[in-house]
Amino acid sequence: MNKIRHVLLFVLMSFISISLSFGQESRPAKPYEANWQSLSMHRTPDWLLDAKFGIYAHWGLYAVPEYRGPRYGKEMYEKGSDVHEYHQKRYGDPADFGYSDFIPLFTADEFDVAEWAKMIKESGARFAGICVIHHDGFGLWDSDVYKWNVGKVGPKRDLYGELAEEIRKNDMKLAATFHHARTFNWRLPKNITEQEKKNWDLFDPQFAELFWNEVTGKKEDFARQWQTKVLEVIDKYKPDFLWFDGMASAMKKDALPEKFVTSVFAHYFNSAQQWDAEVDIANKLPASKRYNFPEEFGFLCYENSRNRPDFPPREWLTDRAMGYPWGYVKNKKYIAVDNHINSLVDIVSRNGVFMLSLTPKANGEIPKEEKHIMAEMGKWLSINGEAIYSTKPWRIFGEGPSPVKKYNKKKGRYDWLSANFTAQDVRFTTKGKAIYAIALDWPENGELTIKSMNSNEQLSSGGINSIEMLGLKNNLQWSRNGSGLKIDVPKEKPCDYAFAFKITLKGELTSTE
């Protein structure tokens, strides 16, 4: 009888415990407030930390002239600039053909959204999106907030909405990047004549909400519309990740009051709780070396790793174009595939995430060079993704003789390098009971020596169990002494770029600190 009572009591207590736990999980979290202290309590979701690789796109009216990228819309009005001269030769004076005249030429008639999503998925990216609005103020979503967007003029399609649907069909997270904080007075040239004010579309009141400057608009109206645009994208498409540009300077110049920004971010985080979604916001470090937002907030971001510290204080992201400038141009110079893969490996080994930007043509076609880069990234990740996705850093990021950054005297900053690595340059990641050692070039002598894993270093509680190369089936021969871990490299290459060795351990991995 006592046994029966004990069993019944155990079942009852278990039921109460489960009920209480369920009640706690279903109870809504405390709402975020529109201040940095509250917003900084938000934590980066695991999906973003595990994704490691994402794709977005710089696409807009600036793709039409195929010259200079996103800065075209600014520099075409700057007399004496090379863009102004190019524009006059190809299109005529800005008084006769202004930036607004590119709108009908931005057709997106070759934009095959299913093909885009398929290529992005096959690249190995785990999240994707587009720059929904750049400094030029032209929006790539169907907006009811203002006229100058693809839903109302130009292609008259909801380009972002179509892509968002396909991205989610392909089981990827959705990103949106906003660059329009800089728009107010961004194009305003020096030494404007009264005749230019009359003749240029830049100062035509009908385009006031496209160009946004002090001649035809007010800062307070610009700020309200900035806020309304971002809120519209949030509520309409429910993106998982937001990225912003130019925010620090806009807030400093009073073009964008801080209260507008914090209210948008609080709305986003609180809305995500209602959607039952885990979201995040990037906090970029611009060339000014001042983060867009307080450093405690958001997912730290370094454009092309510019001015990135050796060891950022927490998880971080680097964004980079496949080739420069940030937009489609003729005779574009592309970064080689192996450089992108080396960057991905190095970034992940340092606890970062890599976001790579496409630069499509005005008709929506992705250039063949970018298709090639995506396909090669995808091939490499299909073999070596185990060493990238959902991994954590080891006790050190890597080893090797090649420099990882170079001081740029002209720009007064350090630029991180992604080329000219050797087989001695190795990067490390970990997952479960494995350490992945990724050699950034092929060991031509048939042997890889990893100095950081010499016999004086305790890798785990039980040592090494086996070593294999990802993409090949057989275990490899290895030995270990005071000079390092020596691995016999097979003659066959499993891929064309960086080469990942999986070192499976006995027992538990020792501390990664």
Secondary structure, 3 states (H helix, E strand, C coil): CHHHHHHHHHHHHHHHHHHHHHHHHHCCCCCCCCCHHHHCCCCCCHHHHHHCEEEEECCCHHHCCCCCHHHHHHHCCCCCCHHHHHHHHHCCCCCCCCHHHHHHHCCCCCCCHHHHHHHHHHCCCCEEEEEEECCCCCECCCCCCCCCECCCCCCCCCHHHHHHHHHHHCCCEEEEEECHHHCCCCCCCCCCCHHHHHHCHHHCHHHHHHHCCCCCCCHHHHHHHHHHHHHHHHHHHCCCEEEECCHHHHHHCCCCCHHHHHHHHHHHHHHHHHHCCCCEEEEEECCCCCCCCCCCCCEEEEECCCCCCCCCCCCEEEEEECEECCCCCCCCEECCHHHHHHHHHHHHHCCEEEEEEECCCCCCCCCHHHHHHHHHHHHHHHHHHHHCCCCEEEEEEEECCCCCEEEECCCCEEEECCCCCCCCCEEEEEECCEEEEEECCCCCCCEEEEHHHCCCCCCECCCEEEEEECCCCCECCEEEECCEEEEECCCCCCCCCCEEEEEEECCCECCCC
